[in-house]
């Protein structure tokens, strides 16, 4: 039994984050149904802007990524005090703040009103709700008590409902029910606190990441918001330093910053998907190498009708490989029509083989990054 199998170890969780995580699926479904009465001003826009910070902005990132391949208009997340120049009368600006007191979101709300944009507000109350009520603006209340970062299910559900109303995504009630059920099964059978570490890939990964200094999170395309969210969760929940870099950009310049040797024990954590472009899949393969290395790999596959979950752990040529199928980062896409896949990889000591068709510069940069991630690893 590891320390993570000891119920007493979770007393450190003063904000109850484990409970919020375990309820995420059902809270998303509850918030989705509660958003049925959400009103959207108008029905046609040239752009949508989400003005938010922190955990609320993460919901905006997820919404934009989910809608990216379906929406006929751009969706932009603004983390700051000012709106982009294009925001005007043909723009819907959604001011999103869990507390209703985020000064950057309030600033964007005020600017949107001045520019004549259509405006909506989402919060638990606070100054944002007060202003929206005074101005006669559509306002949706978040009915969930938690730290702002733990309200992702509720903030995201409201944004997804707006997207549905505007034809920016095709999410429907059965999709949301599938998501909630998949999450319940995931927690109950695989990653919940009560699942023993030998059958729990989340606990196994947590043990391996404990020595990271820093943790480098990498992701590409629609999983980039997942990478950013992971970095922020490590900072807020674990008070641990983590950085996020997006692929392929990370393989062009980030590696240079590691050459000083000043980082003590860098560990890479990558979110990949078979839905990513061939170029990005190749770069992740260059970085992570083959399964014969000492690596933790969580590889998802399309959910069967039974939504069965399988976990396995095996040793191969001196390598420890852990695999689990789970909905991971793509669980908020329509589960009936899209594969739900992701890999989580930790790069350790052994150098991998490289695909023959990779360009020399890409191979060289990836090799440099692998070398930096492997330095100082003692497990």
N, C-alpha and C positions, 0 to 999 in steps of 0.2 A: 504494500500500500504506500502510495506517495503522500506527501503533505496535502495534496489537493483532494485526497479522499477523506481527509479529516474534516468533519462538519465544523469543528471549532475554528478551522482556518479562515472561514468566511465571516467571522466576527469583525474583521477589518473593513468589511464592506459597509461603511456607515451610511452611505446614500442609497443602499439597496439596489445597486446596479444589476446584480445577478437576477433579482426578481423581475426587474424591468425587461431584461434581455429575454428571460424565459417566457414573458407574456407578450413579446413583440408581435407575434403572428395574430393572436386573438385581439390585441389592441388595434392593430391595423384594420382588421375586419370590422371591429366595433366603430372605429372612427370613420371608415368608409361608409357604413350605413348611416351614421350620424350626419354625414355631409350631404345626404340626399336633398336636404332643404337649402343647401348653399346656393345663393343667387349670384349669377355672373352678369355684370353690366355689359350689354351688347353681345354680339355673336360673331363679329368679324374684326380682326386686327392684323396689323402688319408685323407686329412683334410682341413678345411677352418678356417682361423684366421682373425677376424675383429679387427684392431688396431684403437681404438678411445677413446675419452673422452667425458664426459658430455652428452649433447643432442645427439651428434653423436653416442655415445656408446649405448644410449637408442634404437636407430634404430637397432643396432647390436643385442641387447637383444631381440627385437621383432622378428627380422628375425630368430634368432636361435630358439626361442620358437615356432614360426610358423612351422618351418621345422623339429622340433625335432622328430615327429612321422613318418616323411616321408623320411628324408635324410638318405642315407646309410653310410654316413661318419659324423664324429663329426664336429660341428661348435662351435668355441670358441671366446669369446669376451675378448680382452686384454685391460685393463685400466692401462697402465704403460709404462715403457721405454724399456722393454725386451720381446722378444717372448718366448713361451714355448720351451722346449728342443726338442720336436718332430718336430718342424717346420723346413722343409728342402725342397729339390727339389720336393717332392711329395705333397707340401702344397701350397695352394693359400692364399696369404696374401693380404687383402684389407686394405689399409691405408685410413681411412676416417676422414676428418677434414673439417668442414664447411668453416672455414677461410683459411685453408691451412697452418696455422702457428702454429698448436698445436705441441709443442716440443716432447711430448711423441709419437705421431703418426709419426713424422718425424724420431725419433729414431728407431722405429720399422720398418719403411720403409728402412732405411739404413741397419739395421741388416738383414732384409729379402733378400736384394740384396746380402749381403755378404755370406749368407747361400745358395744361389742359388735357393731360392723359387720363384715361379711365383708371380708377384706383380701387383696389380691394385691400382689406386688412385681415390678418389672421393672428390671433393672440389669445391668451387667457384673460386679458383685460388690460389694465394699466393705461398709460397715457395714449397709446396708440388706439385703444378701443374708445377712449373718451373723445379723441379728435374725430374718429370715424363716425361716431354717433352724432356729434355736433355738426359735422359736415354732410350728414345724410349719405355716407359711403357704405357700401356693402361690407359687413364685418362678420367674420366667422369665429366663434368662440372655441378654443381648445379646452375640452373637458377632461383633463388628465393631470393629476398632481405628481410631479416628478422633477428632477433636475432637467433643465432645458435639453441637454444632450440625450436624455432618455425618452423624450417625447417624439422620436422620429416617426413612429407609426402614425401618430395623429397629425403631425405637420405634413408628412408625405401624403397621407390619404386626402387631405383637403386640396393639395395641389393636383393630385391625380384626378380628383373630381372636377376641378376647373378644366384640366386638360380634356377630360371626357366631354364636358359640355361644349368646348370649343372645337372638338374634332381633332385634337392633337394626339390622342391615343385611343386605343380600342378596348381599354380595360372594362370588364363587366363583373357583375356579382359572382358568377361561377369561378372566374379567375381568382378573385380575392378569397373566396372560400377555399380554393385549392391551396393558395399561399398559406392561409392560416392553418390548415390541416397539415401541410407539409412541415411547417415550423413546429407544430405540436409534436409530430412524430420525431423530428430531428432532436428536439430537447429531451423528450421522454426516453428515446432509445440510444442516443449517441453523444450529445454534448452537454447534457444537464449536469447539475452539481451531484446528483445521486448516482450517476453512471460511473463505474469504476474506471480508473485511469487506463487499465489494460484494454478497455473497450471504448475509450473516449479519446478521439483524435484531438479534441480541443485541449484537453489536459496535457496530452503528450507534446503538443506544439508549445503550450505555455511553459513547460519545463525546459524545452530547448531554447526558447527565446529569452529566458531569464538572464542569460549572460551577455546579451547583446549590448554593445556600447560603441556606436549607437545602432539602433535598428533602422535599416534602410528599407522602406516600403516602395515597391515598384509595381506599376499597373499601366495598362494601355487602353485607349479608346473608351468603350462604355464602362469599363471597370476602373477608370481613373478616379471617379468619385468614391469608390470603395477604398482605394489606396489612401486618398486624402482623409477620409473618415477614420480609417485604421490608425493613421498617424496621430490624429487628434484624440482618439480614444485612449491611446497609450499615454498621451500627455495628461489628459484630464483624469483618467481612472487610475493609472499606475504611477503617475508623476514621473514617467520615464521619457528620456529624450528619444525621439524618433524623427526621421525625415522622410518626405515623400518625393519621389521623382517619377515623371511620366516617361514611358517608353514609346517611341524610340529616342526621344531627346536625351534621356539619361545616358545612352551609349555613345553619344556624340561629345558631351562635355562634362558630365558629372564625374566620370572616372578621373579626370585630371585633378579634381579637388582632393582625391584620396591619395595622391602621390606623395604628400608630405610625410606620411607615416605617423601623423599626430593622433589619429583615431586608434583607440586601444583595441577594440574587439568588434569590428563591424560585422553585422549579420544581415543578409538580404532576405526579404520576404516578398514573394511575387504573387500577384493575382493575374492569372492568364485564363484564356477561354478559346475554345475552337471557333468561336464566332469572330475572333480578332482577324485582322488581315494576315495574309501569308507572311508578309515582311516582318510583322511584329511577332508572330509565332516563331519564326526563325531566330529572331534576336533573343527571345526568352529561352529557346533551346540552347543557344550558344552560351547563355549565362548560367543556366541551371545544369546542363549536361545530361548524361544518361542516368537511368535508375540504378546503375551499378555503383554510384557514389553514395556516401553517407548523406542521405537526404530524407527529409520528411515531405511526402508528396500526397496531397489530397486531390484526387481527380474525380470530378463529377461526371455523371452521365444523364441521359434523358430519363425523366421519371416514368416508371411504368404505371399502368393503371392501378396496380396495388400499392404504388408509392413505397415499395420496400426499400430498406436501407441496408447496405452491406459494409462491413468494416473488416479489414484484414491487416495483418502485420507479418512481415517475413524478412528473413536475412538472405542476402544474395551476394556472394563474392565479397564478404566483409562489409556489406552495406546494410543499413537498416532502412527499410522502406515501409511506410505506413500509408494505406490508402483508405479513403472513405468516400462513398457517394452521398452527396447531400446538395440541397439547392443553393447553398452559398450565396454568392453575390447577385445572381440573376433571378432570385426567387420572386421578384416583383414584376417580372414580365409575364405575359399570359402563358400559364403552365400547360395549357392544352395544346398550344401550337408551337412552342419554342423549346429547344433543348435547354436544360438547366445545368450548366457545366462550369467548373472552375478548377484551378490547381493552386495549391499553396505549396511553395517550395522554399526550403532553407538550404543555402549553399554552404557546404562545409569544405573539407580539406582536399579530397582527391580531384585532380584535373580531369575534365571530361573530354570525350571525343567531340569533334566539330563537323557539321554537315559539309559535304564537299562543295556545294554550290554557294556557300556564303562568301561575300566579298571580303578581300583581305583586310580592309580597314575595319570592317565590322568585327571580324574575327579577332583582330588585334585589340580593339577597344574592349570587347567582351572578355578576353583573356586577362586584361589589366584589371577589370572589375572583379573577376573571379579571384584573382590573386589577393586583392585588398580584402575581400569578404572572408577569405580563408585564414588570414593572418591571426594568430593568437588563439585559434579555436582549440580547446583542450578536451572536449567530450570524446 
